[in-house]
Amino acid sequence: QVQLVESGGGLVQPGGSLRLSCAASGFMFISYDMRWYRQPPEKEREFVANIRNDGITIRYAESVMGRFTISRDNSKNMVYLQMESLEPEDTAVYYCNVNIYGLEYWGKGTLVTVSS
């Protein structure tokens, strides 16, 4: 079955960096776009970044453009989110996502807290 397991979250000070990882299994990883979403406290889940299966075509939410970098390693079935210049507004649970034939699959998420 499809599994997505996020890791790498934690507490970081404003201006700091974190790298999130998502380990994918149970589907042909190289064939699908991968996405990161996040859900801030008491807010709706929101799109963060998308990377096409080619690893080249990438899209970001305006709020993270220039600070976050999405990447993937098709040989390891991994997708990453490098986050720089973190702000308190980036505090959220971060989720890995894949859409397979119209079905959305989600990991359990990893919590990122940006606070001094």
Backbone as JSON Lines, residues from 0, in Angstrom:
{"i":0,"aa":"Q","n":[0.84,-1.18,0.0],"ca":[0.0,0.0,0.0],"c":[0.88,1.24,0.0]}
{"i":1,"aa":"V","n":[0.29,2.35,-0.42],"ca":[1.03,3.61,-0.46],"c":[1.36,4.05,0.96]}
{"i":2,"aa":"Q","n":[2.63,4.39,1.16],"ca":[3.07,4.93,2.44],"c":[3.96,6.13,2.21]}
{"i":3,"aa":"L","n":[3.71,7.14,3.0],"ca":[4.53,8.35,3.0],"c":[4.9,8.64,4.44]}
{"i":4,"aa":"V","n":[6.19,8.74,4.72],"ca":[6.65,8.95,6.09],"c":[7.57,10.18,6.12]}
{"i":5,"aa":"E","n":[7.08,11.21,6.79],"ca":[7.85,12.45,6.91],"c":[8.75,12.41,8.14]}
{"i":6,"aa":"S","n":[9.85,13.14,8.05],"ca":[10.76,13.27,9.19],"c":[11.54,14.58,9.06]}
{"i":7,"aa":"G","n":[12.19,14.96,10.15],"ca":[13.06,16.12,10.1],"c":[12.53,17.37,10.77]}
{"i":8,"aa":"G","n":[11.29,17.32,11.25],"ca":[10.73,18.48,11.93],"c":[11.37,18.71,13.28]}
{"i":9,"aa":"G","n":[11.04,19.84,13.89],"ca":[11.58,20.16,15.2],"c":[11.42,21.62,15.52]}
{"i":10,"aa":"L","n":[12.09,22.03,16.6],"ca":[12.05,23.42,17.05],"c":[13.27,24.15,16.49]}
{"i":11,"aa":"V","n":[13.05,25.29,15.9],"ca":[14.13,26.07,15.32],"c":[13.88,27.55,15.59]}
{"i":12,"aa":"Q","n":[14.94,28.31,15.75],"ca":[14.79,29.75,15.99],"c":[14.49,30.48,14.68]}
{"i":13,"aa":"P","n":[13.85,31.63,14.77],"ca":[13.64,32.44,13.56],"c":[14.96,32.71,12.85]}
{"i":14,"aa":"G","n":[14.93,32.58,11.53],"ca":[16.13,32.72,10.74],"c":[16.88,31.43,10.52]}
{"i":15,"aa":"G","n":[16.47,30.39,11.2],"ca":[17.15,29.1,11.1],"c":[16.71,28.28,9.91]}
{"i":16,"aa":"S","n":[17.26,27.06,9.85],"ca":[17.01,26.17,8.72],"c":[16.62,24.79,9.22]}
{"i":17,"aa":"L","n":[15.89,24.09,8.37],"ca":[15.55,22.68,8.61],"c":[15.42,21.99,7.26]}
{"i":18,"aa":"R","n":[15.68,20.69,7.28],"ca":[15.46,19.89,6.08],"c":[14.49,18.78,6.4]}
{"i":19,"aa":"L","n":[13.37,18.78,5.71],"ca":[12.37,17.72,5.87],"c":[12.59,16.64,4.82]}
{"i":20,"aa":"S","n":[12.29,15.42,5.21],"ca":[12.39,14.29,4.29],"c":[11.07,13.54,4.26]}
{"i":21,"aa":"C","n":[10.79,12.92,3.12],"ca":[9.61,12.08,2.98],"c":[10.02,10.8,2.28]}
{"i":22,"aa":"A","n":[9.86,9.68,2.96],"ca":[10.15,8.38,2.38],"c":[8.87,7.79,1.81]}
{"i":23,"aa":"A","n":[8.89,7.47,0.52],"ca":[7.7,6.97,-0.17],"c":[7.86,5.5,-0.52]}
{"i":24,"aa":"S","n":[6.76,4.78,-0.45],"ca":[6.79,3.37,-0.83],"c":[5.4,2.93,-1.26]}
{"i":25,"aa":"G","n":[5.34,1.8,-1.95],"ca":[4.05,1.22,-2.32],"c":[3.5,1.68,-3.66]}
{"i":26,"aa":"F","n":[4.27,2.49,-4.4],"ca":[3.84,2.93,-5.72],"c":[5.07,3.25,-6.55]}
{"i":27,"aa":"M","n":[4.87,3.44,-7.85],"ca":[5.96,3.72,-8.77],"c":[6.37,5.19,-8.62]}
{"i":28,"aa":"F","n":[7.24,5.45,-7.67],"ca":[7.59,6.81,-7.27],"c":[8.0,7.68,-8.46]}
{"i":29,"aa":"I","n":[8.78,7.14,-9.36],"ca":[9.34,7.92,-10.46],"c":[8.26,8.43,-11.41]}
{"i":30,"aa":"S","n":[7.06,7.9,-11.32],"ca":[6.0,8.25,-12.25],"c":[5.13,9.4,-11.78]}
{"i":31,"aa":"Y","n":[5.29,9.84,-10.53],"ca":[4.33,10.77,-9.95],"c":[4.96,12.04,-9.42]}
{"i":32,"aa":"D","n":[4.2,13.13,-9.57],"ca":[4.54,14.39,-8.92],"c":[4.41,14.2,-7.42]}
{"i":33,"aa":"M","n":[5.23,14.93,-6.69],"ca":[5.17,14.9,-5.22],"c":[4.99,16.32,-4.7]}
{"i":34,"aa":"R","n":[4.3,16.41,-3.58],"ca":[3.98,17.74,-3.03],"c":[4.25,17.76,-1.54]}
{"i":35,"aa":"W","n":[4.51,18.96,-1.07],"ca":[4.51,19.27,0.36],"c":[3.36,20.24,0.62]}
{"i":36,"aa":"Y","n":[2.64,19.96,1.71],"ca":[1.62,20.85,2.23],"c":[1.97,21.13,3.69]}
{"i":37,"aa":"R","n":[1.29,22.13,4.26],"ca":[1.45,22.37,5.69],"c":[0.14,22.85,6.29]}
{"i":38,"aa":"Q","n":[-0.02,22.62,7.58],"ca":[-1.21,23.08,8.29],"c":[-0.77,23.82,9.54]}
{"i":39,"aa":"P","n":[-0.84,25.16,9.49],"ca":[-0.52,25.94,10.7],"c":[-1.57,25.72,11.78]}
{"i":40,"aa":"P","n":[-1.25,26.04,13.02],"ca":[-2.22,25.85,14.11],"c":[-3.53,26.59,13.83]}
{"i":41,"aa":"E","n":[-4.62,25.88,13.95],"ca":[-5.97,26.43,13.82],"c":[-6.22,27.04,12.43]}
{"i":42,"aa":"K","n":[-5.52,26.55,11.43],"ca":[-5.74,27.02,10.07],"c":[-5.91,25.84,9.13]}
{"i":43,"aa":"E","n":[-6.33,26.13,7.91],"ca":[-6.51,25.1,6.91],"c":[-5.16,24.64,6.36]}
{"i":44,"aa":"R","n":[-5.17,23.41,5.86],"ca":[-3.97,22.9,5.21],"c":[-3.72,23.69,3.93]}
{"i":45,"aa":"E","n":[-2.46,24.0,3.63],"ca":[-2.13,24.81,2.47],"c":[-0.98,24.22,1.67]}
{"i":46,"aa":"F","n":[-1.01,24.48,0.39],"ca":[0.03,24.01,-0.51],"c":[1.34,24.72,-0.23]}
{"i":47,"aa":"V","n":[2.45,23.98,-0.31],"ca":[3.78,24.56,-0.12],"c":[4.6,24.46,-1.4]}
{"i":48,"aa":"A","n":[4.73,23.25,-1.93],"ca":[5.59,23.07,-3.11],"c":[5.24,21.78,-3.83]}
{"i":49,"aa":"N","n":[5.5,21.79,-5.13],"ca":[5.26,20.63,-5.99],"c":[6.5,20.37,-6.84]}
{"i":50,"aa":"I","n":[6.84,19.11,-7.02],"ca":[7.93,18.76,-7.93],"c":[7.44,17.66,-8.87]}
{"i":51,"aa":"R","n":[7.58,17.91,-10.15],"ca":[7.15,16.93,-11.13],"c":[8.03,15.69,-11.07]}
{"i":52,"aa":"N","n":[7.57,14.61,-11.71],"ca":[8.31,13.36,-11.66],"c":[9.69,13.49,-12.3]}
{"i":53,"aa":"D","n":[9.85,14.47,-13.2],"ca":[11.16,14.67,-13.84],"c":[12.17,15.33,-12.9]}
{"i":54,"aa":"G","n":[11.71,15.83,-11.79],"ca":[12.59,16.48,-10.83],"c":[13.02,17.86,-11.24]}
{"i":55,"aa":"I","n":[12.49,18.35,-12.34],"ca":[12.92,19.64,-12.88],"c":[11.83,20.7,-12.74]}
{"i":56,"aa":"T","n":[10.62,20.34,-13.08],"ca":[9.52,21.29,-13.03],"c":[9.03,21.4,-11.6]}
{"i":57,"aa":"I","n":[9.1,22.63,-11.08],"ca":[8.84,22.86,-9.66],"c":[7.94,24.09,-9.51]}
{"i":58,"aa":"R","n":[7.1,24.05,-8.51],"ca":[6.23,25.2,-8.22],"c":[6.18,25.41,-6.72]}
{"i":59,"aa":"Y","n":[6.14,26.67,-6.3],"ca":[6.1,27.01,-4.88],"c":[4.94,27.93,-4.56]}
{"i":60,"aa":"A","n":[4.48,27.85,-3.33],"ca":[3.58,28.87,-2.82],"c":[4.36,30.18,-2.71]}
{"i":61,"aa":"E","n":[3.67,31.27,-2.93],"ca":[4.33,32.57,-2.9],"c":[4.98,32.83,-1.54]}
{"i":62,"aa":"S","n":[4.37,32.33,-0.49],"ca":[4.84,32.61,0.86],"c":[6.2,31.97,1.18]}
{"i":63,"aa":"V","n":[6.59,30.97,0.39],"ca":[7.86,30.28,0.68],"c":[8.88,30.45,-0.44]}
{"i":64,"aa":"M","n":[8.48,31.1,-1.53],"ca":[9.37,31.24,-2.69],"c":[10.65,31.98,-2.29]}
{"i":65,"aa":"G","n":[11.77,31.42,-2.71],"ca":[13.06,32.02,-2.39],"c":[13.64,31.58,-1.07]}
{"i":66,"aa":"R","n":[12.83,30.9,-0.25],"ca":[13.32,30.42,1.05],"c":[13.32,28.9,1.14]}
{"i":67,"aa":"F","n":[12.38,28.24,0.47],"ca":[12.25,26.78,0.51],"c":[12.68,26.19,-0.83]}
{"i":68,"aa":"T","n":[13.24,24.99,-0.76],"ca":[13.64,24.28,-1.97],"c":[13.16,22.83,-1.88]}
{"i":69,"aa":"I","n":[12.36,22.42,-2.86],"ca":[11.9,21.04,-2.93],"c":[12.83,20.27,-3.88]}
{"i":70,"aa":"S","n":[13.09,19.04,-3.54],"ca":[13.91,18.19,-4.41],"c":[13.49,16.74,-4.21]}
{"i":71,"aa":"R","n":[13.96,15.88,-5.09],"ca":[13.64,14.46,-4.98],"c":[14.81,13.63,-5.44]}
{"i":72,"aa":"D","n":[14.87,12.41,-4.92],"ca":[15.86,11.43,-5.34],"c":[15.09,10.2,-5.79]}
{"i":73,"aa":"N","n":[14.93,10.04,-7.08],"ca":[14.13,8.95,-7.61],"c":[14.79,7.59,-7.37]}
{"i":74,"aa":"S","n":[16.09,7.58,-7.13],"ca":[16.77,6.31,-6.86],"c":[16.51,5.81,-5.44]}
{"i":75,"aa":"K","n":[16.07,6.73,-4.57],"ca":[15.83,6.38,-3.17],"c":[14.36,6.52,-2.77]}
{"i":76,"aa":"N","n":[13.51,6.92,-3.71],"ca":[12.09,7.16,-3.4],"c":[11.93,8.18,-2.27]}
{"i":77,"aa":"M","n":[12.68,9.26,-2.37],"ca":[12.67,10.28,-1.34],"c":[12.35,11.64,-1.94]}
{"i":78,"aa":"V","n":[11.65,12.45,-1.16],"ca":[11.43,13.84,-1.52],"c":[11.81,14.68,-0.31]}
{"i":79,"aa":"Y","n":[12.36,15.86,-0.57],"ca":[12.92,16.69,0.49],"c":[12.35,18.11,0.41]}
{"i":80,"aa":"L","n":[12.41,18.79,1.53],"ca":[12.06,20.2,1.57],"c":[13.12,20.9,2.44]}
{"i":81,"aa":"Q","n":[13.99,21.64,1.78],"ca":[14.98,22.43,2.49],"c":[14.38,23.8,2.79]}
{"i":82,"aa":"M","n":[14.35,24.15,4.07],"ca":[13.71,25.38,4.5],"c":[14.74,26.31,5.12]}
{"i":83,"aa":"E","n":[14.84,27.49,4.57],"ca":[15.81,28.49,5.04],"c":[15.05,29.73,5.53]}
{"i":84,"aa":"S","n":[15.77,30.54,6.29],"ca":[15.19,31.81,6.76],"c":[13.81,31.62,7.35]}
{"i":85,"aa":"L","n":[13.69,30.64,8.22],"ca":[12.39,30.3,8.77],"c":[11.83,31.43,9.62]}
{"i":86,"aa":"E","n":[10.51,31.56,9.54],"ca":[9.77,32.61,10.25],"c":[8.75,31.95,11.16]}
{"i":87,"aa":"P","n":[8.33,32.65,12.21],"ca":[7.29,32.06,13.08],"c":[6.04,31.64,12.3]}
{"i":88,"aa":"E","n":[5.76,32.34,11.21],"ca":[4.58,32.0,10.39],"c":[4.74,30.67,9.66]}
{"i":89,"aa":"D","n":[5.94,30.13,9.64],"ca":[6.16,28.82,9.03],"c":[5.83,27.67,9.98]}
{"i":90,"aa":"T","n":[5.51,27.99,11.22],"ca":[5.14,26.96,12.19],"c":[3.9,26.22,11.7]}
{"i":91,"aa":"A","n":[4.04,24.9,11.59],"ca":[2.95,24.08,11.03],"c":[3.34,22.61,11.1]}
{"i":92,"aa":"V","n":[2.36,21.76,10.88],"ca":[2.63,20.36,10.58],"c":[2.79,20.26,9.07]}
{"i":93,"aa":"Y","n":[3.9,19.68,8.65],"ca":[4.23,19.57,7.23],"c":[3.94,18.15,6.76]}
{"i":94,"aa":"Y","n":[3.22,18.06,5.63],"ca":[2.77,16.78,5.09],"c":[3.31,16.55,3.69]}
{"i":95,"aa":"C","n":[3.66,15.33,3.44],"ca":[4.03,14.86,2.1],"c":[2.76,14.34,1.42]}
{"i":96,"aa":"N","n":[2.65,14.54,0.13],"ca":[1.41,14.18,-0.58],"c":[1.7,13.66,-1.97]}
{"i":97,"aa":"V","n":[0.91,12.7,-2.38],"ca":[0.93,12.23,-3.77],"c":[-0.5,11.97,-4.21]}
{"i":98,"aa":"N","n":[-0.79,12.29,-5.46],"ca":[-2.1,12.02,-6.05],"c":[-1.93,10.91,-7.08]}
{"i":99,"aa":"I","n":[-2.6,9.8,-6.83],"ca":[-2.48,8.64,-7.72],"c":[-3.86,8.31,-8.25]}
{"i":100,"aa":"Y","n":[-4.05,8.51,-9.55],"ca":[-5.33,8.25,-10.2],"c":[-6.49,8.93,-9.47]}
{"i":101,"aa":"G","n":[-6.27,10.15,-9.06],"ca":[-7.32,10.93,-8.43],"c":[-7.45,10.73,-6.93]}
{"i":102,"aa":"L","n":[-6.71,9.81,-6.36],"ca":[-6.75,9.58,-4.92],"c":[-5.57,10.29,-4.26]}
{"i":103,"aa":"E","n":[-5.88,11.01,-3.18],"ca":[-4.84,11.73,-2.46],"c":[-4.31,10.86,-1.32]}
{"i":104,"aa":"Y","n":[-3.0,10.8,-1.22],"ca":[-2.36,10.06,-0.13],"c":[-1.52,11.03,0.68]}
{"i":105,"aa":"W","n":[-1.57,10.85,1.98],"ca":[-0.87,11.75,2.9],"c":[-0.05,10.95,3.91]}
{"i":106,"aa":"G","n":[1.06,11.56,4.32],"ca":[1.76,11.03,5.47],"c":[1.11,11.54,6.74]}
{"i":107,"aa":"K","n":[1.69,11.17,7.88],"ca":[1.16,11.61,9.17],"c":[1.65,12.99,9.55]}
{"i":108,"aa":"G","n":[2.66,13.48,8.85],"ca":[3.14,14.82,9.08],"c":[4.29,14.9,10.06]}
{"i":109,"aa":"T","n":[5.01,16.02,9.97],"ca":[6.09,16.3,10.92],"c":[5.96,17.76,11.35]}
{"i":110,"aa":"L","n":[6.08,17.99,12.65],"ca":[5.82,19.31,13.2],"c":[7.08,20.18,13.13]}
{"i":111,"aa":"V","n":[6.9,21.37,12.59],"ca":[7.96,22.38,12.57],"c":[7.5,23.55,13.42]}
{"i":112,"aa":"T","n":[8.29,23.9,14.41],"ca":[7.97,25.03,15.27],"c":[9.11,26.04,15.18]}
{"i":113,"aa":"V","n":[8.75,27.25,14.77],"ca":[9.74,28.32,14.65],"c":[9.48,29.33,15.77]}
{"i":114,"aa":"S","n":[10.37,29.36,16.73],"ca":[10.16,30.19,17.91],"c":[11.49,30.46,18.59]}
{"i":115,"aa":"S","n":[11.57,31.63,19.21],"ca":[12.77,31.95,19.99],"c":[12.56,31.62,21.46]}
